[in-house]
């Protein structure tokens, strides 16, 4: 689970195992401080949920739109692994 602000999660280059991400703060307006130091979405979108999700998807990460999606995504990954004998 990540939050809006810095782009640390987007530094993923290669993933050896399936990863599921949930980015909190999707509805926060740009250039808004979210209550702790550094949690600011820049006017150019840096640190936004959209930018993070795009980078994470490109790296092969499964993105949950909300907590209700987590179990379904994990079930799909486990089923795929068991069926194909792969890492998702």
N, C-alpha and C positions, 0 to 999 in steps of 0.2 A: 504494500500500500504506500503510495506516494502522495505528496501534496503539491499544490501549485507553488511556484516560486522558482528556486534554482533548477538547473538542468542536469543535476547529477545522474538521474536515472537514464538520461539519453546517451550516456557514454558507453552503453553496452554495444560491443562490436560482435561478439560471438557467444552463443548460448549453447551449452552442452546438454542441458536438461530443459524440459518445459517450464516456462515461467508464466504466471498469471499476475496481471497488474490491475489495480484499482486506484485511480487518481481521484482524490477528494478535492473539492473546491471547483468543480466544473462550472458552476453558475456564478462564480465570482467575476465581477466586472474587471476589465483591464485597468491597470494602474491603481489597484486597490491593495492596501495593507491588510493582511489577514490575522493580525493579532500577535504575531511573534516576529522577532527581528529577521529581516530578510525575506519574508514571505510576501513578495510584491511581484505582480505580473507587470512586466514592462509594457509601455505603449506599443512597442513593436511585436508584442506577443511572446517574447522570451519568457520562459517559465510558465506559459499557459498550459492548461490541461490538453488542449488540442495539439500543441507542438510536442508535448511529451508523448501523447498517445501515438502520433504519427511516427516519431522516432522509435518508440518501443515496438510498434507493429512491424516497421521495416526490419527490426532486429529479430522478428519471429515471436514476440511476446503475445500471449493471449490477453485481450483487454476485456475486463468486466465493466459493464456500464453501471452496475450497482452491486451492493452486497448480495442481492438475491440471485445474481448470475454466477457467483463463485462456485457453488456446488455443482451446477450444471456444467460449467466449463471443465472443472476437475474430473467429473464423471466421464465426459467426452474424451479427455486426455487419457485417463486410465483405460477406458474401453479400447481406444486406438492402440495404446501400448500393448495391451493383452492380445489384441487381434493381430497386430502386425509385428509385434516383438521389437518395436522401435522406441525411441525416447520422445515420441510425440511430434 
